Amino acid sequence: MSSNEQSEKPSRVQHITTKTGRILRVTDEQLAAAAAQKVVPQPPIDPARRADVLFRVRRDEGHELSSWWMVGAFVVTSGVVIALLSWVPGGA
């Protein structure tokens, strides 16, 4: 026998393409080992409790913040900016 031939039953090799375009060679034994591993379910992640979210608050149904608060905040902020800019010398 040559070095390229196998004395045992040859295993079938599959080619799997990942999302990044990488081509993987996977044998039947590797597929069976991956299927035999138990998957541990992860607890659901509450988006309002993530560590990277600073100001998000979960409110009960019907207690959402009114959009008029955002309109009022824009008007007040714009007024403050205009008032502060009126103190800058050299303006019209």
C-alpha positions as CSV (number, residue, x, y, z in Angstrom):
1,M,0.0,0.0,0.0
2,S,1.1,3.5,-0.6
3,S,1.3,6.2,2.0
4,N,-1.8,7.9,0.6
5,E,-4.1,4.8,1.0
6,Q,-5.6,3.9,4.2
7,S,-5.9,0.3,5.5
8,E,-9.2,1.0,7.2
9,K,-12.5,2.2,5.8
10,P,-12.0,5.7,4.4
11,S,-13.9,8.4,6.2
12,R,-16.0,10.8,4.2
13,V,-14.7,14.4,4.3
14,Q,-17.2,17.3,3.9
15,H,-16.3,20.9,3.0
16,I,-18.2,23.5,5.0
17,T,-17.9,27.2,4.2
18,T,-18.2,29.6,7.1
19,K,-19.8,33.1,7.0
20,T,-16.4,34.6,6.6
21,G,-15.6,32.4,3.6
22,R,-13.3,30.0,5.3
23,I,-13.5,26.4,4.0
24,L,-13.3,23.7,6.7
25,R,-12.7,20.0,6.1
26,V,-14.9,18.1,8.5
27,T,-14.9,14.3,8.8
28,D,-17.8,12.1,9.9
29,E,-16.2,11.5,13.3
30,Q,-15.9,15.3,14.0
31,L,-19.6,15.7,13.0
32,A,-20.6,12.9,15.4
33,A,-18.4,14.4,18.2
34,A,-20.0,17.8,17.7
35,A,-23.5,16.3,17.8
36,A,-22.8,14.4,20.9
37,Q,-21.8,17.5,22.9
38,K,-24.6,18.7,25.1
39,V,-25.8,22.3,24.6
40,V,-26.3,24.2,27.8
41,P,-29.2,26.7,27.4
42,Q,-28.3,30.2,28.2
43,P,-30.7,32.3,30.4
44,P,-32.6,35.0,28.5
45,I,-30.8,38.3,28.5
46,D,-32.9,41.3,29.4
47,P,-31.8,44.2,27.1
48,A,-32.7,46.8,29.7
49,R,-30.3,45.2,32.2
50,R,-27.2,44.9,30.0
51,A,-24.0,46.4,31.4
52,D,-23.4,48.6,28.3
53,V,-26.8,50.3,28.6
54,L,-26.6,53.3,30.9
55,F,-29.9,55.1,30.8
56,R,-32.4,52.5,29.6
57,V,-35.2,51.9,32.0
58,R,-37.8,49.1,31.7
59,R,-41.3,50.5,32.3
60,D,-44.6,48.8,32.7
61,E,-47.0,48.6,29.8
62,G,-48.8,51.9,29.4
63,H,-46.2,53.9,31.3
64,E,-44.0,54.9,28.4
65,L,-42.3,58.3,28.4
66,S,-44.3,60.8,26.4
67,S,-42.7,62.2,23.2
68,W,-43.6,65.7,24.4
69,W,-40.8,65.5,27.0
70,M,-38.3,65.1,24.2
71,V,-39.8,68.0,22.3
72,G,-39.7,70.2,25.4
73,A,-36.1,69.2,26.2
74,F,-35.1,70.2,22.6
75,V,-36.8,73.5,22.9
76,V,-35.2,74.3,26.3
77,T,-31.7,73.2,25.2
78,S,-32.0,75.3,22.0
79,G,-33.1,78.3,24.1
80,V,-30.1,77.9,26.5
81,V,-27.7,77.6,23.6
82,I,-29.1,80.8,21.9
83,A,-29.0,82.6,25.2
84,L,-25.4,81.6,25.8
85,L,-24.4,82.5,22.3
86,S,-25.9,86.0,22.7
87,W,-23.1,86.7,25.3
88,V,-20.4,86.0,22.7
89,P,-18.9,89.3,21.6
90,G,-18.7,90.1,17.8
91,G,-22.1,88.7,17.0
92,A,-24.6,90.4,14.7
